[in-house]
Amino acid sequence: MEPLPFTLVFISIFTHAWWNYLIKRSTNKHVFTALSKLAEAIIFLIPGIYFLLTSEFQAKFLILILVAACITFLNYFFLTSAYKHGDLSLVYPISRSSIIFLPIISFHFIGERIDNVGLLAIALILIGTFVMHMDTLDSKGIRGLFRNINNRGSLFAILAALTVAGYTLWDKIAVTRMQPFLYFYLYTSSVAVFYNLFILIWYKPEAIKGEWRLNKYQIVQVGFTNVFTYSLVLTALTMSKATYVGGLRQLSIVVGALLGYKLLNERLGLPKVVGILLSLLGGGVIYFAA
């Protein structure tokens, strides 16, 4: 993997873990997330207009934006639902496990191949992810692993991981056809519309106003940080393989686990430490993949 896309994705793993932490500690998670999407659209309105006026936007690009908006909306819905039922240190690693699906769908849809070094890196990251969910490093821990992931939080997190794989591949295709920031801004603004219509239908005005009063600064933080994070990822996707970008992004699970331990008093035992080290090793190996 080339140094520049590697560096961009490496920076993004910290900011991505941070905004997930902010969602986890919010009161009404669906309302919080919907308002953060609205904040994105407002904060970046001027750059969005600028790129719309200076780029060659074509009507056929609307399908790229619509599909991306639908997949991303599902991702936010599944992720937020997962946080309602599970710990950050459990849900976040599973939701970032898109690398399970990415090599297969990337090969099938765009003919993307990875070398043996890349395969080793992905295997280390995946093993590290599963080890982090074990209670002990033995056969009992393996049996416990299946119990840990057999809950609503983990099931929603798996669905979130599948949608991450979907939009990573779709983004890889889209950024070769239209200006990356404009593409992201238009589809994230579409998600803001979908999500806020959803909360207006399902939640009372008092709940929406109450979440804003309690967490308005955190909502704005998530709005800004999410756009910054994914702008880095989209730029990296123009220079590197989707599988490698998706694999390296999974290192944000390390940051997420540490945030859960440090700020939310979640348990960080030996299996999590070993899993973190394996994932970090995989992230280092992916730098040498071609």
C-alpha positions in Angstrom: 0.0 0.0 0.0 1.4 3.4 -0.9 2.5 5.7 1.9 -0.1 8.5 1.2 -3.3 6.5 1.2 -1.9 4.5 4.2 -1.4 7.7 6.2 -4.8 9.1 5.3 -6.6 6.0 6.4 -4.4 5.7 9.5 -5.5 9.2 10.6 -9.2 8.4 9.9 -9.2 5.5 12.3 -8.8 7.8 15.3 -11.5 10.3 14.2 -13.9 7.4 13.3 -13.5 5.8 16.7 -14.1 9.1 18.4 -17.5 9.9 16.7 -18.6 6.3 17.4 -17.8 6.9 21.1 -19.9 10.1 21.1 -22.9 8.2 19.6 -22.5 5.5 22.2 -22.7 7.9 25.1 -25.6 9.9 23.7 -29.1 9.6 25.3 -31.4 8.9 22.4 -29.1 7.4 19.8 -31.3 7.5 16.7 -32.2 11.1 17.3 -28.6 12.0 18.1 -27.3 10.4 14.8 -30.1 12.0 12.7 -29.3 15.5 14.0 -25.5 14.9 13.4 -26.3 14.1 9.8 -28.3 17.4 9.6 -25.3 19.2 11.1 -23.0 17.7 8.4 -25.2 19.1 5.6 -25.3 22.6 7.2 -21.6 22.8 8.2 -20.4 21.8 4.8 -23.0 23.6 2.7 -20.7 26.2 1.2 -18.0 23.7 0.1 -20.8 21.5 -1.3 -22.2 24.4 -3.4 -18.6 25.3 -4.6 -17.9 21.8 -5.9 -21.4 21.6 -7.4 -20.7 24.8 -9.4 -17.1 24.0 -10.4 -17.5 20.2 -11.2 -19.1 18.7 -14.3 -22.2 17.2 -12.6 -24.3 14.9 -14.8 -27.8 13.6 -14.3 -26.5 10.0 -14.5 -24.5 10.7 -11.2 -27.8 10.7 -9.3 -27.9 6.9 -9.3 -24.5 6.9 -7.6 -25.7 9.3 -4.9 -29.1 7.5 -4.4 -27.6 4.0 -4.0 -24.9 5.4 -1.6 -27.5 7.2 0.5 -29.6 4.1 0.9 -26.7 1.9 1.9 -25.3 4.5 4.3 -28.7 5.1 5.9 -29.0 1.4 6.6 -25.5 1.4 8.0 -26.3 4.2 10.5 -29.6 2.6 11.4 -28.0 -0.8 12.1 -25.0 0.8 13.9 -27.2 3.0 16.1 -29.5 0.0 16.9 -26.5 -2.0 17.8 -25.3 0.6 20.3 -28.7 0.5 22.0 -28.1 -3.2 22.9 -24.3 -3.7 23.2 -21.1 -2.2 24.6 -18.9 0.0 22.5 -15.9 -2.4 22.8 -18.1 -5.3 21.5 -20.3 -3.6 18.9 -17.6 -1.4 17.4 -15.2 -4.3 16.4 -18.0 -6.3 14.8 -19.4 -3.3 12.9 -15.9 -2.7 11.5 -15.5 -6.3 10.3 -16.4 -5.4 6.7 -13.1 -7.0 5.7 -14.9 -10.4 6.0 -17.0 -9.5 3.0 -14.9 -7.0 1.0 -12.3 -9.3 -0.7 -15.1 -11.4 -2.1 -17.4 -8.7 -3.4 -14.5 -6.5 -4.6 -13.2 -9.5 -6.7 -16.7 -10.3 -7.9 -17.8 -6.8 -8.9 -14.6 -5.0 -9.9 -12.0 -7.8 -10.3 -9.8 -6.5 -7.5 -7.1 -9.0 -6.4 -4.9 -9.0 -3.3 -1.5 -10.5 -2.9 -0.3 -13.0 -0.3 1.0 -10.2 2.0 -2.4 -8.5 1.8 -4.1 -11.8 2.6 -1.9 -12.4 5.6 -2.6 -8.8 6.9 -6.4 -9.3 6.5 -6.2 -12.7 8.3 -4.3 -11.2 11.2 -6.8 -8.3 11.5 -9.8 -10.7 11.4 -8.3 -13.1 13.9 -7.5 -10.2 16.2 -11.2 -9.0 15.9 -12.5 -12.4 17.0 -10.0 -12.9 19.8 -11.1 -9.6 21.2 -14.5 -11.1 21.8 -13.2 -14.1 23.7 -13.4 -14.3 27.5 -10.4 -16.6 27.8 -7.7 -17.8 25.4 -8.8 -21.5 25.3 -11.6 -23.8 24.1 -13.9 -22.4 26.7 -13.2 -18.9 25.3 -14.1 -20.0 21.8 -17.5 -21.4 23.0 -18.0 -18.2 24.9 -17.3 -16.2 21.8 -20.4 -17.6 20.1 -22.4 -16.7 23.2 -21.0 -13.1 23.2 -22.0 -12.5 19.6 -25.4 -14.1 20.0 -27.3 -11.0 21.0 -29.3 -8.2 19.3 -26.4 -5.8 19.6 -24.0 -8.1 17.7 -26.5 -9.1 15.1 -27.2 -5.4 14.3 -23.4 -4.8 14.2 -22.9 -7.7 11.7 -25.5 -6.0 9.4 -23.7 -2.7 9.9 -20.4 -4.4 8.8 -22.1 -5.8 5.7 -23.3 -2.3 4.7 -19.8 -0.9 5.3 -18.5 -3.4 2.8 -21.2 -2.4 0.4 -20.6 1.3 0.5 -16.8 0.9 0.5 -17.1 -0.9 -2.8 -19.7 1.5 -4.2 -17.6 4.5 -3.1 -14.6 3.0 -4.9 -16.6 2.9 -8.1 -18.2 6.3 -7.6 -15.0 8.4 -6.9 -13.6 7.3 -10.3 -16.6 9.0 -12.0 -17.3 12.2 -10.0 -15.6 14.6 -7.7 -15.2 12.8 -4.4 -16.2 15.5 -1.9 -19.3 16.5 -4.0 -20.3 12.8 -4.2 -20.0 12.4 -0.4 -21.7 15.7 0.4 -24.7 15.0 -1.8 -25.3 11.5 -0.5 -24.7 12.3 3.2 -27.2 15.2 2.8 -29.7 12.7 1.3 -29.1 10.5 4.4 -29.8 13.5 6.6 -33.2 14.0 4.9 -34.1 10.3 5.2 -33.0 10.0 8.8 -34.6 13.2 10.0 -37.9 12.2 8.4 -37.6 8.9 10.2 -37.2 10.6 13.7 -39.9 13.1 13.0 -42.3 10.2 12.4 -41.2 8.0 15.2 -40.2 10.4 17.9 -42.0 13.2 19.7 -40.7 16.7 19.3 -39.9 16.9 23.0 -37.4 13.9 22.6 -35.7 15.6 19.6 -35.4 19.0 21.4 -34.2 17.3 24.6 -31.4 15.4 22.8 -30.3 18.6 21.1 -30.3 20.5 24.5 -28.2 17.7 26.2 -25.7 17.0 23.4 -25.7 19.8 20.9 -21.9 20.3 21.0 -21.3 16.5 20.6 -23.8 16.4 17.7 -21.9 19.2 15.9 -18.6 17.3 16.7 -19.9 14.1 15.1 -21.2 16.1 12.0 -17.8 17.7 11.4 -15.7 14.6 12.3 -17.6 12.2 10.1 -17.2 14.3 7.0 -13.5 14.9 7.8 -13.0 11.1 8.4 -14.6 9.9 5.2 -13.1 12.6 3.1 -9.7 11.0 4.0 -11.1 7.6 3.2 -12.5 8.6 -0.2 -9.2 10.2 -1.2 -7.4 7.0 -0.2 -9.8 5.0 -2.3 -8.8 6.9 -5.4 -5.2 5.7 -4.9 -5.5 2.2 -3.3 -7.5 -1.0 -3.4 -10.8 -1.1 -1.6 -9.9 -4.2 0.3 -6.7 -2.7 1.7 -8.5 0.6 2.6 -11.3 -1.4 4.3 -8.8 -3.7 6.1 -6.7 -0.8 7.4 -9.8 1.1 8.6 -10.6 -1.9 10.8 -7.7 -0.8 13.1 -10.2 1.8 14.4 -11.5 -1.1 16.6 -8.3 -0.8 18.6 -9.1 2.8 19.4 -12.7 2.0 20.0 -11.8 -0.7 22.5 -9.4 1.6 24.3 -12.1 4.4 24.5 -14.6 1.9 25.8 -12.1 0.8 28.5 -10.9 4.3 29.4 -14.0 6.4 29.2 -17.0 4.0 29.5 -15.4 1.6 32.1 -15.8 -1.4 29.9 -13.7 -4.5 30.6 -10.3 -4.9 28.9 -9.0 -8.4 29.6 -6.1 -10.5 28.2 -8.0 -11.6 25.1 -8.8 -8.0 24.1 -5.1 -7.1 24.6 -4.0 -10.0 22.4 -6.6 -9.2 19.8 -5.5 -5.6 19.7 -1.9 -6.6 19.2 -2.8 -9.0 16.4 -4.9 -6.4 14.7 -2.1 -3.8 15.0 0.3 -6.4 13.5 -2.0 -6.9 10.6 -2.2 -3.2 10.0 1.5 -3.0 9.9 1.7 -5.9 7.4 -0.9 -4.3 5.1 1.5 -1.4 4.5 3.7 -3.8 2.5 0.9 -5.3 0.4 0.7 -4.7 -3.3 
